[in-house]
Amino acid sequence: MQTPPNTTDNPHSAAGVLLASLVLPGLAALACAAPALVAAESAPEKTTIAIQFGRYSDEQPGWERITATSPQVYVQAPIAGDWAVEASGTVDAVSGATPRWHTQHTAVSGASQMGDVRRAGDIKVTRYLSRSAMSVSVAHSSENDYISNALGLDARWSDEDNNRTWSAGFGHSSDRIDTSSSGGSAVDRQKTTNEFLFGLTQVLTTNDIAQFTLTRSLGSGYYSDPYKTLDQRPNQRDAWIAMARWNHFVAPLNASVRSSYRYYSDSFGVQAYTLGMDWVQPKGVWTFTPGVRYYSQSAAHFYLDPIQDAQGQYDQLAVLTRAIRQFGSDQSSDQRLAALGAVTLSLKVSYAFTPDTLADIKFAVYRQAAGLHLGGDGSPGLDPFAANFVQIGLSHRF
C-alpha cells in the first residue's frame, strides 16, 4: 500500500473499484495496474488526511445489473521522525445481480440477486532508515457471507545514489465463506492465499523511470460460486503476475506519460494481459489526466461454452443437461471465466487549492465483450458488459 499525497492514485483507492473486481475481471486487473509512485525512502514530514466517494454501476443488455457506492477515509502520519503510520477505512454497499451464465436468455436461472455491505479497514506501520524502509500491515474485511483477514510485510532498499530501489514483500490472507443465511451452498468454507513479491525500480534518465515487479500467488480452498448450484472449481489457484511500468516526462509540454503492462497466468488456465497509458497534463492549479486501458483474458480450462440449437438459438435445457452429466467434475458457465476483452477510457481532473490541499474527480467508462479478445473472437454467446465509475476525492496535508 502506497502513500501518495493525492490518494486517488493509491491502491487504497483501488478499493473504490473494489466491487467491480468481483464481477469484471478487467477492472480487477486495472486496479493492480495503477501507476506506481516512486519517492526517496524517507518518512513523511506532514500528516495527510483524505476522503473520497466512489459510485460504480454496470449493465447487460436489457437490465441494469450492479450498483455500488463506496465512501472512504485515509490517514497517514509521521511518528517520532523515522516512523509513519497509515490507516484507511471504507464501507461498500452493493446491490443487484451476479452475471448471467451466457446470454440474455438466462436472466432467471443464470443470475442471482445480491445485496450486501462490506466494511473494511487496514493499518500499516513503516520504519524508515537511511536508504531503506520496512513495513508491516494488517487488514480486515467483512460482509454478510465473507470475512477476510490479511497480513503484509514488505521492505525497500536503495543504492547509494538512490537511482535504483529493490523491493520484496509477503502477504497472507485467510478468508471464510458462509452463505447459509443468504441462500448459497457454502457453509463455513475457507480459502487462504500467500503472495511473494520482488521488484526493481530504476531511474533511467532525468526524464525516465521504470519499474518491474514479479508476484507469485499461491491459493487454496473454496473458489466455487456458492450461488450457482452447478458451479464447481478447483480448490487450488496459483498465479504468476508480472508488471512493468515506465514513466516519461515530456519536458516541452511539462507533461508526463505513464504506461504499464501486466501479464497474469494462473492454474485455472486463465492468461490475461493489461496495457495502459495515462497522460498527466498540469495547467496551473489544474491537472488533467486522460487514460486508456486494454484488457484481454483467455478462458479457464473448465469453462463451458453455451450450446446452440439447430436454429442457432441458446439451448438452456441442453446447457443444464450437460452440467448435470458433468456433476462432480470441475465446470463453470460463469462468464467471468470466459475468453473476453475490455477497453476502459478515463479522465481525472485535479484542482490544487494550495500545495497541500487537493480535490479531484475521476470518470471511467468500461466496455467488455467477447469480440474484444486479443487475437480474435473470444468465447461465444457472451453478453457484453457496460460499466461506469465516478470518484470524488479531497486530501489535505498539514
C-alpha positions as CSV (number, residue, x, y, z in Angstrom):
1,M,0.0,0.0,0.0
2,Q,1.5,3.3,-1.1
3,T,1.0,6.7,0.4
4,P,1.0,9.5,-2.3
5,P,-0.4,12.9,-1.3
6,N,-3.1,12.5,-3.9
7,T,-4.8,9.3,-2.8
8,T,-6.9,8.8,-5.9
9,D,-3.9,7.0,-7.5
10,N,-3.3,5.0,-4.4
11,P,-4.1,1.3,-4.1
12,H,-6.2,2.2,-1.1
13,S,-8.5,4.0,-3.5
14,A,-8.4,1.0,-5.7
15,A,-10.9,-0.3,-3.2
16,G,-13.1,2.2,-4.9
17,V,-13.2,-0.2,-7.9
18,L,-13.5,-2.8,-5.3
19,L,-16.8,-4.4,-6.0
20,A,-16.2,-4.1,-9.8
21,S,-13.4,-6.5,-9.3
22,L,-15.9,-9.1,-8.1
23,V,-17.7,-9.0,-11.4
24,L,-15.5,-7.5,-14.0
25,P,-12.1,-9.2,-14.4
26,G,-10.7,-6.3,-16.5
27,L,-11.4,-3.8,-13.7
28,A,-9.7,-6.0,-11.2
29,A,-6.6,-6.0,-13.3
30,L,-6.8,-2.2,-13.7
31,A,-6.7,-1.8,-10.0
32,C,-3.4,-3.7,-10.0
33,A,-2.1,-1.7,-12.9
34,A,-2.4,1.7,-11.2
35,P,0.8,3.8,-11.9
36,A,3.3,3.5,-9.2
37,L,4.8,6.5,-7.4
38,V,8.5,6.5,-6.7
39,A,9.9,8.5,-3.9
40,A,13.0,8.6,-1.7
41,E,13.0,6.3,1.4
42,S,12.3,9.0,3.9
43,A,9.5,9.5,6.4
44,P,6.7,11.9,5.5
45,E,7.1,15.3,7.1
46,K,3.3,16.1,7.2
47,T,0.1,14.3,8.1
48,T,-2.2,13.5,5.2
49,I,-6.0,13.1,5.5
50,A,-8.1,12.1,2.5
51,I,-11.7,11.4,2.0
52,Q,-13.3,10.1,-1.2
53,F,-16.6,8.7,-2.5
54,G,-17.0,6.4,-5.4
55,R,-20.0,5.1,-7.3
56,Y,-20.0,2.2,-9.7
57,S,-22.7,0.8,-11.9
58,D,-22.9,-1.7,-14.8
59,E,-25.4,-3.3,-17.1
60,Q,-26.0,-6.1,-19.6
61,P,-28.5,-5.9,-22.5
62,G,-32.0,-5.4,-21.1
63,W,-31.1,-4.8,-17.4
64,E,-29.2,-2.6,-15.0
65,R,-27.2,-5.1,-13.0
66,I,-25.0,-3.8,-10.3
67,T,-24.8,-0.6,-8.3
68,A,-22.1,0.0,-5.7
69,T,-21.2,3.0,-3.6
70,S,-18.0,3.4,-1.5
71,P,-17.1,6.2,0.9
72,Q,-13.6,6.0,2.2
73,V,-11.2,7.8,4.6
74,Y,-7.4,7.6,4.6
75,V,-4.8,8.9,7.1
76,Q,-1.0,8.9,7.1
77,A,1.0,10.5,9.9
78,P,4.7,10.7,10.8
79,I,5.7,9.4,14.2
80,A,9.0,10.1,16.1
81,G,10.8,11.2,12.9
82,D,11.7,7.8,11.4
83,W,8.3,6.1,11.7
84,A,5.0,6.6,9.9
85,V,1.5,5.0,10.3
86,E,-1.2,4.7,7.7
87,A,-4.8,3.7,8.1
88,S,-7.9,3.5,5.9
89,G,-11.5,2.5,6.2
90,T,-14.3,2.0,3.8
91,V,-17.9,0.9,3.6
92,D,-19.0,-0.5,0.3
93,A,-22.7,-1.0,-0.4
94,V,-23.6,-3.2,-3.4
95,S,-26.9,-4.3,-4.8
96,G,-28.1,-6.0,-8.0
97,A,-27.4,-9.4,-9.5
98,T,-24.5,-11.7,-10.3
99,P,-23.6,-12.1,-14.0
100,R,-25.8,-14.4,-16.1
101,W,-24.3,-17.6,-17.4
102,H,-24.0,-16.9,-21.1
103,T,-26.6,-14.7,-22.7
104,Q,-29.7,-12.6,-22.1
105,H,-31.8,-15.7,-22.3
106,T,-30.5,-16.9,-18.9
107,A,-31.7,-13.9,-16.9
108,V,-33.6,-16.0,-14.4
109,S,-31.6,-19.2,-13.9
110,G,-28.2,-17.8,-14.6
111,A,-28.2,-14.9,-12.2
112,S,-28.8,-14.5,-8.5
113,Q,-29.9,-11.3,-6.7
114,M,-27.4,-9.8,-4.2
115,G,-27.3,-7.0,-1.7
116,D,-24.6,-6.5,0.8
117,V,-22.5,-4.1,2.8
118,R,-18.7,-4.6,3.1
119,R,-16.8,-2.9,5.9
120,A,-13.0,-2.9,5.5
121,G,-10.1,-1.3,7.2
122,D,-6.3,-1.6,7.3
123,I,-3.4,-0.2,9.2
124,K,0.3,-0.1,8.2
125,V,3.4,0.9,10.2
126,T,6.6,1.8,8.4
127,R,10.2,2.3,9.8
128,Y,12.5,4.4,7.7
129,L,16.3,4.0,7.7
130,S,18.9,6.0,5.7
131,R,18.3,4.2,2.4
132,S,15.6,1.7,3.2
133,A,12.2,1.2,4.7
134,M,10.4,-1.8,6.3
135,S,6.6,-2.1,6.8
136,V,4.1,-4.3,8.4
137,S,0.3,-4.1,7.7
138,V,-2.9,-5.8,8.8
139,A,-6.3,-5.6,7.2
140,H,-9.8,-6.9,7.9
141,S,-12.9,-7.0,5.7
142,S,-16.3,-8.4,6.5
143,E,-19.7,-8.7,4.8
144,N,-22.7,-10.9,5.2
145,D,-21.2,-14.0,3.7
146,Y,-17.5,-13.3,3.6
147,I,-14.8,-12.4,6.1
148,S,-11.2,-11.8,5.2
149,N,-8.1,-11.1,7.4
150,A,-4.7,-10.3,5.9
151,L,-1.1,-9.6,7.0
152,G,1.5,-7.9,4.9
153,L,5.3,-7.5,5.2
154,D,7.5,-5.5,2.8
155,A,10.9,-4.0,2.6
156,R,12.5,-1.5,0.2
157,W,16.2,-0.5,-0.1
158,S,18.1,1.8,-2.5
159,D,21.7,2.1,-3.7
160,E,23.9,5.0,-2.7
161,D,22.8,7.4,-5.4
162,N,19.1,6.4,-4.9
163,N,18.8,5.6,-8.6
164,R,17.9,2.0,-8.0
165,T,15.4,0.6,-5.5
166,W,14.8,-3.0,-4.7
167,S,11.7,-4.3,-3.0
168,A,10.4,-7.5,-1.6
169,G,7.1,-8.3,0.1
170,F,5.0,-11.1,1.5
171,G,1.2,-11.2,2.0
172,H,-1.1,-13.7,3.7
173,S,-4.9,-13.7,3.6
174,S,-7.3,-16.0,5.3
175,D,-10.9,-15.9,4.1
176,R,-14.1,-17.5,5.5
177,I,-17.1,-18.0,3.2
178,D,-20.5,-18.9,4.6
179,T,-23.6,-18.3,2.5
180,S,-26.0,-20.5,4.5
181,S,-28.0,-17.4,5.6
182,S,-28.3,-16.0,2.1
183,G,-29.3,-19.0,0.1
184,G,-25.9,-20.1,-1.1
185,S,-24.3,-23.6,-0.9
186,A,-21.1,-22.7,1.0
187,V,-21.2,-23.4,4.7
188,D,-18.1,-22.4,6.7
189,R,-15.7,-22.8,3.8
190,Q,-12.2,-21.5,3.9
191,K,-9.7,-20.0,1.5
192,T,-6.1,-18.9,2.1
193,T,-3.6,-17.1,-0.2
194,N,0.1,-16.4,0.2
195,E,1.8,-13.9,-2.1
196,F,5.5,-13.2,-2.7
197,L,6.6,-10.1,-4.5
198,F,10.0,-8.9,-5.8
199,G,10.6,-5.6,-7.6
200,L,13.1,-3.3,-9.1
201,T,12.7,0.4,-9.7
202,Q,15.4,2.1,-11.9
203,V,16.0,5.8,-12.8
204,L,17.0,5.6,-16.5
205,T,17.4,9.3,-17.3
206,T,16.5,12.6,-15.9
207,N,13.1,12.2,-17.6
208,D,12.5,8.4,-17.4
209,I,11.9,5.9,-14.6
210,A,11.0,2.2,-14.9
211,Q,9.7,-0.4,-12.6
212,F,9.3,-4.2,-12.8
213,T,7.6,-6.4,-10.2
214,L,7.0,-10.2,-10.2
215,T,4.4,-11.7,-7.9
216,R,3.8,-15.4,-7.1
217,S,0.4,-16.1,-5.6
218,L,-0.4,-19.5,-4.0
219,G,-4.1,-20.0,-3.1
220,S,-6.0,-23.0,-1.8
221,G,-9.6,-23.5,-0.6
222,Y,-13.0,-22.7,-1.8
223,Y,-13.3,-20.9,-5.2
224,S,-16.7,-22.1,-6.5
225,D,-19.7,-19.7,-6.8
226,P,-21.9,-20.7,-3.9
227,Y,-25.0,-19.1,-5.6
228,K,-24.8,-21.3,-8.7
229,T,-25.6,-25.0,-8.0
230,L,-23.8,-26.4,-11.0
231,D,-20.6,-24.5,-10.4
232,Q,-17.5,-26.4,-9.2
233,R,-14.0,-25.1,-9.5
234,P,-10.6,-26.4,-8.4
235,N,-9.6,-25.9,-4.8
236,Q,-6.1,-24.6,-5.8
237,R,-5.4,-21.4,-7.7
238,D,-1.8,-20.5,-8.2
239,A,-0.7,-17.5,-10.3
240,W,2.2,-15.6,-11.7
241,I,1.8,-11.8,-12.2
242,A,4.4,-9.7,-13.9
243,M,4.1,-5.9,-14.1
244,A,6.2,-3.4,-16.0
245,R,5.8,0.4,-15.7
246,W,7.5,3.3,-17.5
247,N,7.0,6.9,-16.6
248,H,8.4,9.6,-19.0
249,F,8.5,13.3,-18.5
250,V,7.8,15.3,-21.7
251,A,9.7,18.5,-20.9
252,P,8.5,20.7,-23.8
253,L,4.9,20.2,-22.7
254,N,5.5,19.9,-18.9
255,A,3.6,16.7,-19.0
256,S,4.2,13.0,-18.1
257,V,3.3,9.8,-19.8
258,R,2.6,6.8,-17.5
259,S,2.5,3.5,-19.2
260,S,2.0,0.0,-17.8
261,Y,1.8,-3.6,-18.9
262,R,0.6,-6.5,-16.8
263,Y,0.7,-10.2,-17.5
264,Y,-1.3,-12.8,-15.4
265,S,-1.3,-16.6,-15.7
266,D,-3.0,-19.0,-13.3
267,S,-3.6,-22.7,-12.7
268,F,-7.2,-22.3,-13.8
269,G,-5.9,-21.8,-17.3
270,V,-6.6,-18.0,-17.4
271,Q,-4.0,-15.9,-19.1
272,A,-4.6,-12.1,-19.0
273,Y,-2.9,-9.0,-20.5
274,T,-3.4,-5.4,-19.5
275,L,-1.9,-2.5,-21.3
276,G,-2.5,1.0,-20.1
277,M,-1.4,4.6,-20.7
278,D,-2.1,7.9,-18.9
279,W,-1.2,11.4,-19.9
280,V,-0.7,13.8,-17.0
281,Q,-1.0,17.5,-18.0
282,P,-0.7,20.2,-15.4
283,K,-2.3,23.6,-16.2
284,G,-1.6,26.0,-13.4
285,V,-3.6,24.8,-10.4
286,W,-5.4,22.2,-12.6
287,T,-4.1,18.8,-13.6
288,F,-5.8,16.8,-16.4
289,T,-5.2,13.0,-16.7
290,P,-6.9,11.2,-19.6
291,G,-6.2,7.5,-19.7
292,V,-6.9,4.3,-21.7
293,R,-6.6,0.7,-20.8
294,Y,-7.0,-2.5,-22.8
295,Y,-7.6,-5.9,-21.2
296,S,-7.8,-9.4,-22.6
297,Q,-8.1,-12.9,-21.0
298,S,-8.3,-16.5,-22.1
299,A,-10.9,-18.8,-20.8
300,A,-10.4,-21.1,-17.8
301,H,-9.9,-24.7,-18.8
302,F,-13.1,-25.8,-17.1
303,Y,-15.3,-23.0,-18.5
304,L,-18.2,-24.4,-20.5
305,D,-19.3,-22.6,-23.7
306,P,-23.0,-22.3,-24.4
307,I,-24.9,-24.8,-26.6
308,Q,-27.0,-23.7,-29.5
309,D,-29.9,-25.5,-31.1
310,A,-30.4,-26.1,-34.8
311,Q,-31.7,-22.6,-35.3
312,G,-28.6,-21.1,-33.7
313,Q,-30.5,-20.1,-30.5
314,Y,-29.3,-20.6,-27.0
315,D,-30.4,-24.1,-25.7
316,Q,-30.7,-23.6,-22.0
317,L,-32.0,-27.2,-21.4
318,A,-29.0,-28.6,-23.2
319,V,-26.7,-26.5,-21.1
320,L,-28.3,-27.7,-17.9
321,T,-28.3,-31.3,-19.0
322,R,-24.6,-31.1,-19.8
323,A,-23.8,-29.6,-16.5
324,I,-25.8,-32.3,-14.7
325,R,-23.9,-35.0,-16.6
326,Q,-20.6,-33.5,-15.6
327,F,-21.7,-33.0,-12.0
328,G,-18.7,-33.8,-9.7
329,S,-16.1,-32.6,-12.1
330,D,-14.8,-29.0,-12.4
331,Q,-17.1,-26.9,-14.5
332,S,-18.4,-23.4,-14.7
333,S,-20.6,-21.3,-17.0
334,D,-19.6,-18.1,-15.2
335,Q,-18.7,-15.7,-18.0
336,R,-16.1,-14.1,-15.8
337,L,-14.0,-17.2,-16.6
338,A,-14.6,-16.9,-20.4
339,A,-12.3,-15.6,-23.1
340,L,-13.1,-11.8,-23.5
341,G,-11.6,-8.4,-23.8
342,A,-12.3,-4.9,-22.4
343,V,-11.5,-1.3,-23.0
344,T,-11.6,1.5,-20.4
345,L,-11.4,5.2,-21.0
346,S,-10.9,7.5,-18.1
347,L,-10.4,11.2,-17.2
348,K,-9.3,12.6,-13.9
349,V,-9.3,16.3,-13.1
350,S,-7.5,17.6,-10.1
351,Y,-7.5,21.1,-8.5
352,A,-5.0,22.4,-6.0
353,F,-6.5,24.9,-3.6
354,T,-3.0,25.1,-2.1
355,P,0.1,22.9,-2.5
356,D,-1.2,20.8,0.4
357,T,-5.0,20.8,-0.4
358,L,-6.2,18.9,-3.4
359,A,-9.6,18.0,-4.8
360,D,-10.2,15.7,-7.8
361,I,-12.9,13.9,-9.7
362,K,-12.4,10.9,-11.9
363,F,-14.7,9.3,-14.5
364,A,-14.3,6.0,-16.2
365,V,-16.3,4.0,-18.8
366,Y,-15.7,0.3,-19.3
367,R,-16.8,-1.9,-22.2
368,Q,-16.3,-5.6,-22.1
369,A,-17.1,-8.1,-24.9
370,A,-16.0,-11.4,-26.4
371,G,-15.2,-9.6,-29.7
372,L,-12.5,-7.5,-27.9
373,H,-10.5,-10.6,-27.0
374,L,-6.9,-10.3,-28.2
375,G,-6.1,-12.3,-31.3
376,G,-9.6,-13.0,-32.5
377,D,-13.1,-13.9,-31.2
378,G,-13.5,-14.8,-27.5
379,S,-16.0,-17.2,-26.0
380,P,-19.3,-17.4,-27.9
381,G,-22.6,-16.3,-26.6
382,L,-21.5,-13.8,-24.0
383,D,-23.5,-10.7,-23.1
384,P,-21.4,-7.5,-23.3
385,F,-20.8,-5.5,-20.1
386,A,-21.1,-1.7,-19.9
387,A,-19.8,-0.1,-16.7
388,N,-19.4,3.4,-15.4
389,F,-17.5,4.7,-12.5
390,V,-17.1,8.1,-10.8
391,Q,-14.9,9.0,-7.9
392,I,-14.6,12.3,-6.0
393,G,-11.7,12.9,-3.6
394,L,-10.3,15.6,-1.2
395,S,-6.9,15.4,0.5
396,H,-5.1,17.8,2.9
397,R,-1.6,17.8,4.4
398,F,-0.6,19.7,7.5
